Amino acid sequence: MKDSYWTWLRFFSVILIGLSPLGAIRDLLSLWQNFPPQILREFWGVFPLFTICIFILNVATIFIAAYGIKVGLTLWRLAPGGKSEAQRYLILRLGLNLCLVLIMFIVVDATMPESAKKVYFENVGSDIIGSITGEVVFFIFWWLYLLNSKRVKKIYG
């Protein structure tokens, strides 16, 4: 009979290997739906810094998903260092997402006229708040699990 730590670590692994990359794809598709290439081409001439931020957001999303897959595979195998790798991933994921949102807000505020800001915040404002809330809850839940679980301590010391 398998112990429940195996199940929880496997569940976290499945999230990192499968569900988080699917969420990243959803986020990228949503971003491209809100800012399709023709709009970004128009923005490039008027708001080049914003367009660069959209590109950086795409790259960061792909990076986080890829790193999550690596960490998920490490946890799946119960490989040494899995707990610390997972904690690094959680910090990186939360920190990068918070920084990207902050940078986007600064760029939008500094470079766009009021009418464009209004359109931007109407289109993506609630998505951003929901996404950040989800990231914070994800971080807290898994951080506390990795930090306090007796079973995780049995595996990783």
C-alpha positions as CSV (number, residue, x, y, z in Angstrom):
1,M,0.0,0.0,0.0
2,K,1.4,3.4,-1.0
3,D,1.8,6.1,1.6
4,S,-0.1,9.3,1.1
5,Y,3.2,11.4,0.6
6,W,3.7,9.4,-2.6
7,T,0.2,10.5,-3.7
8,W,0.7,14.2,-2.8
9,L,4.1,14.4,-4.4
10,R,2.7,12.7,-7.5
11,F,-0.2,15.1,-7.5
12,F,2.2,18.0,-7.3
13,S,4.3,16.4,-10.1
14,V,1.2,16.0,-12.3
15,I,0.4,19.7,-11.7
16,L,3.9,20.7,-12.7
17,I,4.3,18.2,-15.6
18,G,0.8,18.5,-17.1
19,L,-1.6,21.0,-15.7
20,S,0.7,24.0,-15.4
21,P,1.9,23.7,-19.0
22,L,-1.7,23.5,-20.1
23,G,-2.4,26.6,-18.0
24,A,0.5,28.3,-19.7
25,I,-0.9,27.5,-23.1
26,R,-4.3,28.8,-22.0
27,D,-2.6,32.0,-20.8
28,L,-0.7,32.5,-24.0
29,L,-3.8,31.9,-26.1
30,S,-5.7,34.4,-23.9
31,L,-2.9,37.0,-24.3
32,W,-2.9,36.5,-28.1
33,Q,-6.7,36.8,-28.1
34,N,-6.5,40.1,-26.3
35,F,-3.5,41.3,-28.3
36,P,-3.5,39.6,-31.8
37,P,-0.5,40.1,-34.0
38,Q,-2.1,42.9,-36.1
39,I,-2.8,44.9,-32.9
40,L,0.8,44.3,-31.7
41,R,2.1,45.5,-35.1
42,E,0.1,48.7,-34.7
43,F,1.2,49.0,-31.0
44,W,4.9,48.6,-32.1
45,G,4.8,52.0,-33.8
46,V,3.0,53.7,-31.0
47,F,3.9,51.7,-27.9
48,P,7.2,49.8,-28.5
49,L,8.0,49.2,-24.9
50,F,4.5,47.6,-24.3
51,T,5.0,45.3,-27.3
52,I,8.4,44.3,-25.9
53,C,6.8,43.5,-22.5
54,I,4.2,41.3,-24.2
55,F,7.1,39.4,-25.9
56,I,8.9,39.0,-22.6
57,L,5.7,37.8,-20.9
58,N,5.4,35.1,-23.5
59,V,9.0,34.0,-23.1
60,A,8.7,34.0,-19.3
61,T,5.5,31.9,-19.4
62,I,7.2,29.3,-21.6
63,F,10.3,29.3,-19.3
64,I,8.2,28.8,-16.1
65,A,6.3,26.0,-17.7
66,A,9.5,24.3,-18.9
67,Y,11.1,24.6,-15.5
68,G,8.0,23.3,-13.9
69,I,8.2,20.2,-16.0
70,K,11.8,19.6,-15.0
71,V,10.9,20.1,-11.3
72,G,7.8,17.8,-11.7
73,L,10.0,15.1,-13.1
74,T,12.4,15.5,-10.3
75,L,9.7,15.1,-7.7
76,W,8.1,12.2,-9.6
77,R,11.3,10.2,-9.4
78,L,11.8,11.2,-5.7
79,A,15.3,12.4,-6.8
80,P,17.6,13.9,-4.3
81,G,17.2,17.7,-4.0
82,G,13.6,17.6,-5.2
83,K,12.2,19.6,-2.2
84,S,14.7,22.4,-2.6
85,E,14.3,22.4,-6.4
86,A,10.5,22.6,-5.9
87,Q,10.9,25.5,-3.4
88,R,13.2,27.4,-5.9
89,Y,10.5,26.8,-8.6
90,L,7.8,28.2,-6.3
91,I,9.8,31.3,-5.5
92,L,10.8,31.9,-9.1
93,R,7.2,31.3,-10.4
94,L,5.6,33.7,-7.9
95,G,8.4,36.3,-8.1
96,L,8.5,36.3,-11.9
97,N,4.8,36.6,-12.2
98,L,4.6,39.5,-9.7
99,C,7.5,41.3,-11.4
100,L,5.9,40.9,-14.9
101,V,2.6,42.3,-13.7
102,L,4.3,45.2,-12.0
103,I,6.4,45.9,-15.1
104,M,3.3,45.8,-17.3
105,F,1.4,48.2,-15.0
106,I,4.4,50.6,-15.0
107,V,4.8,50.4,-18.8
108,V,1.1,50.8,-19.5
109,D,0.9,53.8,-17.1
110,A,4.0,55.5,-18.4
111,T,3.5,55.0,-22.1
112,M,-0.2,54.8,-23.0
113,P,-2.7,57.6,-23.2
114,E,-5.7,57.4,-20.9
115,S,-8.0,55.9,-23.5
116,A,-5.6,53.1,-24.3
117,K,-5.1,52.4,-20.5
118,K,-8.8,52.1,-20.1
119,V,-9.1,49.6,-22.9
120,Y,-6.1,47.6,-21.6
121,F,-7.5,47.4,-18.0
122,E,-11.0,46.6,-19.2
123,N,-9.6,43.7,-21.3
124,V,-7.1,42.2,-19.0
125,G,-7.4,43.8,-15.5
126,S,-9.7,41.2,-13.9
127,D,-7.7,38.4,-15.6
128,I,-4.5,39.8,-14.0
129,I,-6.0,40.0,-10.5
130,G,-7.4,36.5,-10.7
131,S,-4.1,35.2,-12.0
132,I,-2.0,36.8,-9.3
133,T,-4.5,35.6,-6.6
134,G,-4.2,32.1,-8.0
135,E,-0.4,32.3,-8.0
136,V,-0.3,33.4,-4.4
137,V,-2.6,30.7,-3.2
138,F,-0.6,28.1,-5.2
139,F,2.6,29.3,-3.7
140,I,1.3,29.3,-0.1
141,F,-0.3,25.9,-0.3
142,W,2.6,24.0,-1.8
143,W,5.2,25.9,0.1
144,L,3.6,25.0,3.4
145,Y,3.1,21.4,2.3
146,L,6.8,21.1,1.4
147,L,7.9,22.9,4.5
148,N,5.7,21.2,7.1
149,S,4.9,17.7,5.8
150,K,6.4,15.0,8.0
151,R,6.3,12.7,5.0
152,V,8.3,15.1,2.8
153,K,10.8,15.3,5.6
154,K,11.2,11.5,5.6
155,I,12.1,11.6,1.9
156,Y,14.2,14.8,1.7
157,G,15.4,15.2,5.3
